[in-house]
Amino acid sequence: MSALDDFRAEVAAWFRDNRPPEPDFLLPESFMEVGTDAQFEHLRAWQRKIYEAGYLGMAWPTQYGGGGKPQAFQDIVNAEMARQKVPFVPNTIGLNWAGPLILAIGTEAEKQRYIKGILTADDIWCQGFSEPDQGSDLANCQTRATRDGDEYVLNGANIWTSLGSYARYMILLARTNPLEKRYGGLSYFLCPMETPGIETQPIRKLTGEYGFTQTFFRDARIPADCLMGREGEGWKIAMMTLTFERGAAGGQAGGTARVALGVRDVVELARRSRRDGRPATEDPATRDQLVRFLIEDQGDRLCAARAAIPALCTERPLALPLSAKLRTSEHRRRLLQFALSLQGANAARYVGDARAVDGGKWQRAYFNAFSSTIGGGTSQIQANIVGERVLGLPKD
Ligand SMILES: Cc1cc2nc3c(=O)[nH]c(=O)nc-3n(C[C@H](O)[C@H](O)[C@H](O)COP(=O)(O)OP(=O)(O)OC[C@H]3O[C@@H](n4cnc5c(N)ncnc54)[C@H](O)[C@@H]3O)c2cc1C
């Protein structure tokens, strides 16, 4: 057995033995649905435990709290967490977007100040990019940051701020130069959320859960050293953040961001479901659909594996990373829609209805599946990116 095989066995045993007991409340499905203090504290304690066991930030530098090991070790942990369907870790924005960004371009002081707290979950991060009047058109950002001595004064509003109720820091895009209408006037901030003048207001989702907020800035004064990079570099840094967010760049600390119902769960549901009085898996049309989903799922797995080997991606190096979010989020949405179609009239029952199949978890997962087709750039925007940057199609 290789060292990695030994490690895989060790990790599998650790997660089996340390899985937290099922709480007496419903856990959220992903970091985008953490809506109550009980859910949050449960997940935060879980992240801390995984970090203390040495299974998070394994490939990050040791001087900032990481493990200093090859990425392959963290990949094994991530795969095992997904396989055992243990709860996800809540600090997704910190671990996977803000953290890698700070390690890539942050100053030494920023690395010392922020990285360890991201890993321990002492410092939860959120992202302030979307505004009530702009989402896809990020360059139209209107939140103002005005320099005043040793401070910036923030005014404006963000919306759809995932983890906004619990975050200690925000990666924030704001306009420092109002004369520049688009890219050039933007700057990037590592903004403390406990600043007077910053307020968050939870937003209720289609599922009845909370998880994101509207965030208001009213003459909120933050220290000038919260600026990342230089004034006017905000667009460049935001684009770099999105490459981490959309999974197109490596360097993430690891952990899982959701507990997903997958294609094998749907096969198992089909075995229990009936079509014309027989198991749905005996129905040719259902079998055909299931096989298509299985092939797509396997295709996505192989693409992810292939994307990690540069020699196999020389022809179109960006094709796999830039298309991954579009492929996998749309696949999940269609898969869950199919899972509901297996339930006949029961598809209309929801969490809280004693007659809902599996407590209504399929319905909740279906509604939540839209999150990833919108957050981080909608599917239409992702398709534009693939069309223009991978296929070289004209802009219109
Ligand atoms: C669950 C969830 C969590 C989120 N979390 C965060 C967060 O933590 N921080 C944050 O800043 N934001 C967050 N967002 C916001 C998200 O990034 C935006 O919703 C998204 O970028 C789309 O912006 P919008 O809602 O303003 O839609 P719009 O930009 O108004 O788009 C409306 C529709 O028009 C389409 N469209 C727009 N422009 C084009 C175009 N050029 N070509 C083709 N179609 C186009 C879109 O695809 C969409 O269908 C989250 C969203 C969701 C759903």
PDBQT file of the ligand as one rigid body, heavy atoms in Angstrom, charges set to zero:
ROOT
HETATM    1  C1  LIG A 401     -28.125  31.171  -3.253  1.00  0.00    +0.000 C 
HETATM    2  C2  LIG A 401     -27.391  32.386  -3.703  1.00  0.00    +0.000 A 
HETATM    3  C3  LIG A 401     -26.323  32.850  -2.971  1.00  0.00    +0.000 A 
HETATM    4  C4  LIG A 401     -25.649  34.008  -3.362  1.00  0.00    +0.000 A 
HETATM    5  N1  LIG A 401     -24.618  34.462  -2.582  1.00  0.00    +0.000 NA
HETATM    6  C5  LIG A 401     -23.999  35.611  -2.917  1.00  0.00    +0.000 A 
HETATM    7  C6  LIG A 401     -22.960  36.135  -2.080  1.00  0.00    +0.000 A 
HETATM    8  O1  LIG A 401     -22.595  35.550  -1.057  1.00  0.00    +0.000 OA
HETATM    9  N2  LIG A 401     -22.408  37.323  -2.412  1.00  0.00    +0.000 N 
HETATM   10  C7  LIG A 401     -22.776  38.010  -3.542  1.00  0.00    +0.000 A 
HETATM   11  O2  LIG A 401     -22.201  39.056  -3.805  1.00  0.00    +0.000 OA
HETATM   12  N3  LIG A 401     -23.764  37.537  -4.355  1.00  0.00    +0.000 NA
HETATM   13  C8  LIG A 401     -24.381  36.359  -4.058  1.00  0.00    +0.000 A 
HETATM   14  N4  LIG A 401     -25.386  35.881  -4.854  1.00  0.00    +0.000 N 
HETATM   15  C9  LIG A 401     -25.843  36.698  -5.964  1.00  0.00    +0.000 C 
HETATM   16  C10 LIG A 401     -25.486  36.174  -7.338  1.00  0.00    +0.000 C 
HETATM   17  O3  LIG A 401     -24.108  36.301  -7.595  1.00  0.00    +0.000 OA
HETATM   18  C11 LIG A 401     -26.337  36.939  -8.360  1.00  0.00    +0.000 C 
HETATM   19  O4  LIG A 401     -27.695  36.622  -8.089  1.00  0.00    +0.000 OA
HETATM   20  C12 LIG A 401     -25.990  36.587  -9.768  1.00  0.00    +0.000 C 
HETATM   21  O5  LIG A 401     -24.716  37.074 -10.107  1.00  0.00    +0.000 OA
HETATM   22  C13 LIG A 401     -27.022  37.129 -10.763  1.00  0.00    +0.000 C 
HETATM   23  O6  LIG A 401     -27.251  38.471 -10.569  1.00  0.00    +0.000 OA
HETATM   24  P1  LIG A 401     -28.743  39.061 -10.425  1.00  0.00    +0.000 P 
HETATM   25  O7  LIG A 401     -29.455  38.269  -9.394  1.00  0.00    +0.000 OA
HETATM   26  O8  LIG A 401     -28.630  40.526 -10.235  1.00  0.00    +0.000 OA
HETATM   27  O9  LIG A 401     -29.429  38.736 -11.820  1.00  0.00    +0.000 OA
HETATM   28  P2  LIG A 401     -29.314  39.597 -13.149  1.00  0.00    +0.000 P 
HETATM   29  O10 LIG A 401     -27.894  39.932 -13.408  1.00  0.00    +0.000 OA
HETATM   30  O11 LIG A 401     -30.303  40.706 -13.080  1.00  0.00    +0.000 OA
HETATM   31  O12 LIG A 401     -29.793  38.533 -14.236  1.00  0.00    +0.000 OA
HETATM   32  C14 LIG A 401     -31.163  38.265 -14.486  1.00  0.00    +0.000 C 
HETATM   33  C15 LIG A 401     -31.236  37.246 -15.616  1.00  0.00    +0.000 C 
HETATM   34  O13 LIG A 401     -30.648  37.797 -16.815  1.00  0.00    +0.000 OA
HETATM   35  C16 LIG A 401     -29.623  36.953 -17.309  1.00  0.00    +0.000 C 
HETATM   36  N5  LIG A 401     -28.515  37.756 -17.848  1.00  0.00    +0.000 N 
HETATM   37  C17 LIG A 401     -27.965  38.866 -17.288  1.00  0.00    +0.000 A 
HETATM   38  N6  LIG A 401     -26.957  39.314 -18.057  1.00  0.00    +0.000 NA
HETATM   39  C18 LIG A 401     -26.860  38.480 -19.120  1.00  0.00    +0.000 A 
HETATM   40  C19 LIG A 401     -26.004  38.406 -20.255  1.00  0.00    +0.000 A 
HETATM   41  N7  LIG A 401     -25.021  39.305 -20.449  1.00  0.00    +0.000 N 
HETATM   42  N8  LIG A 401     -26.192  37.396 -21.133  1.00  0.00    +0.000 NA
HETATM   43  C20 LIG A 401     -27.176  36.480 -20.955  1.00  0.00    +0.000 A 
HETATM   44  N9  LIG A 401     -28.015  36.492 -19.879  1.00  0.00    +0.000 NA
HETATM   45  C21 LIG A 401     -27.870  37.477 -18.994  1.00  0.00    +0.000 A 
HETATM   46  C22 LIG A 401     -29.149  36.160 -16.104  1.00  0.00    +0.000 C 
HETATM   47  O14 LIG A 401     -28.559  34.924 -16.492  1.00  0.00    +0.000 OA
HETATM   48  C23 LIG A 401     -30.446  35.971 -15.329  1.00  0.00    +0.000 C 
HETATM   49  O15 LIG A 401     -31.145  34.861 -15.854  1.00  0.00    +0.000 OA
HETATM   50  C24 LIG A 401     -26.055  34.718  -4.513  1.00  0.00    +0.000 A 
HETATM   51  C25 LIG A 401     -27.133  34.238  -5.254  1.00  0.00    +0.000 A 
HETATM   52  C26 LIG A 401     -27.800  33.090  -4.868  1.00  0.00    +0.000 A 
HETATM   53  C27 LIG A 401     -28.940  32.596  -5.685  1.00  0.00    +0.000 C 
ENDROOT
TORSDOF 0
